[in-house]
Amino acid sequence: MEIEAQHPGSLLLRLRAEELAHWGNALNEVCHGFAVENFEAAIGLRRAAAEDLLRRVAAAAPDRPEEWSLDELSGVRNALTAVLAELDPREFQPRMGHSVEESREMRNRLDFLASQ
């Protein structure tokens, strides 16, 4: 994940295919994999906005700079947090395609981005 440019309220990022897949898997889990109580409060996005973001992530081209709002980045971060809290460690890798530690690292990178 590389920052190409910073704009008020958004970042232009270059994401690798595996990073896009990681984001998509986390969003898919919170939208379709398990129930999230108080979805908007937990994820920071309305369910419809999270589903739109999931479609946008799925359509994004790897290694091509794309602008992401800070709200979208926060939504992905919160989706990862929810997945880390909800999924049993034994089922985490098969459902997410990434390990618990990789997902924690991704969440930490998103925390860093949000602080930019």
N, C-alpha and C positions, 0 to 999 in steps of 0.2 A: 504494500500500500504506500504509494508515494503522493505527497502533496505537490500538485502542479501550481496551484494558485489559491490565494485566500481572498474571499469577498465578504462583505458584510452579510452575516447570516448563512454563509455557505462555504464549502471547500470544493475545489476542483481536484479530484483524486484519480489516480491511475491504479486500478485494482487488477490483480492477477485472477485467473479463472478460479483457482481454489479459494480465494477470498470471496469472490462473488458467490460461489457455491456455499460457503460457510454462512454468509449473510442470508442467502435464500433458504437454507435449511432451518436456520433459527426462526426466520419469519414464518415459514411454512408450519413449523411446530406450534407456534403460538396462535396462528390463524386456523389451523386444521388438525393439529395433533393432540391437543389436550385443552381442557377448559381453563381459561384465565379469568379469575374473578376480578371484577372492576377493571376490565380490559384497558380502558382509556387511561385510568390512573396508573396501572402497572406498566403499560407499554409506552404511554405518552402520546399515543396516536389513537384516533377512532379506529374501530375494526376495519371499516371501509378504506381508510387511509393506509392502514398496514397491509391490506390485501393489494391495494394499488402499488405500494412500495415493493411488495413481493413480485408483482408482475414486472415492475421496472427493473428490479435486480436481475430477474430471469432474462430480460431482453438486453441487458447491458453487455457491451462487447468487452472482452478481457483486454487489458493493456491499452485501452483507449480512454483518455481523460474524460471524466463525466462530473458534472456539478451535482453535489448532494447538499441539501439544506442541513443545518445543524439539528433541526427537528427530526429529519430522516435518520441522521447518524445516531441521535439519541434513541430513536425507536429501535434501531438494530441493536444497539447496546443493551437496551432494556429487554429486548427479545432474548438475547443471549443470557442475561441475568435470570429471566424466567425459566429458560430451558435448563440452565445449570441447577436451579432450585428444584425443578419438577422431575426431571428424568433420573431414574435409577442409574448409578454408574455402570452397571452391567449392560444396560440397554442404550447407553449414551452413544457410544461409537457406532453401533449399527444404525441408529436413527439419524444421527447428525453427520456421520461421515468424518468426524473429527473427534479427537480425544477430549476429555474434560479439560486437561491442561491447555490444549490448543485453543479451546473456547475461552478459557480464562485469559489467555494471552491476547486473543482477539478483542475481548471486552476491554482489557487494559489499554490496547492501542486506540480503541474508540474513545475511551476516557481521555487519553492524551490529545486526540484530535479535537475533542470538544473543548479542551482548555486553550486551544490555539486562538 
